[in-house]
Amino acid sequence: AQTVTQSQPEMSVQEAETVTLSCTYDTSENNYYLFWYKQPPSRQMILVIRQEAYKQQNATENRFSVNFQKAAKSFSLKISDSQLGDTAMYFCAFMKRSGGGADGLTFGKGTHLIIQP
Amino acid sequence: SAVISQKPSRDICQRGTSLTIQCQVDSQVTMMFWYRQQPGQSLTLIATANQGSEATYESGFVIDKFPISRPNLTFSTLTVSNMSPEDSSIYLCSVVGGPSHNEQFFGPGTRLTVL
């Protein structure tokens, strides 16, 4: 079984600053995917960014980027030029790569990110 | 990504009763999942809803308590049976999609309160 750990229950930064959310995981699998999801107060889960474990290049989506360190089993999310709309819970998630299709996600406990005006 | 809807969006129920939650997708999808998010907590996988066969449940979840149906590739239901206040949670369905069919997209969730 795999575990996902987010050690920062809450973070607060000023608007326009850069913030990094940490995530570590533990697994014996070699083929897997890692995700960051955002959950604003509306409770809708929004996929922010995805990383495939077999790719060494870090994923980037506009202001969001990851630092994926496979050997260290670390997967941090960097948000640049933070905006008020980035205020939300952020969940790190793991998914085993399955030959029969996708598996369910294992989530960390989440980090509550607050962007201050 | 697929458009996913859930009904009801919220409900308040009495203990001992059952509630069926529906998940509808606007396109055919192979994989569907059900998750629970207890108050102030993260998401926990309940089961994989398999089309044409019995759902696959995660440890700690059983069919008698959370029966699931998946009659076709666009629809699934989750029933929360014989409810207690501990079942008060948000229940979310998800589907697999994306260019490589390895991203999960979530419905808006059903907020259940059991009195």
Interface residues (C-beta under 8 A of the other chain):
Chain A: Y33 F35 Y37 S42 R43 Q44 M45 L47 R50 E52 F91 M95 R97 G101 A102 D103 G104 L105 T106 F107 G108 K109 G110
Chain B: T30 M31 F33 Y35 Q37 Q41 S42 L43 T44 L45 T48 E58 I90 L92 S94 V96 G98 H101 N102 E103 Q104 F105 F106 P108 G109 R111
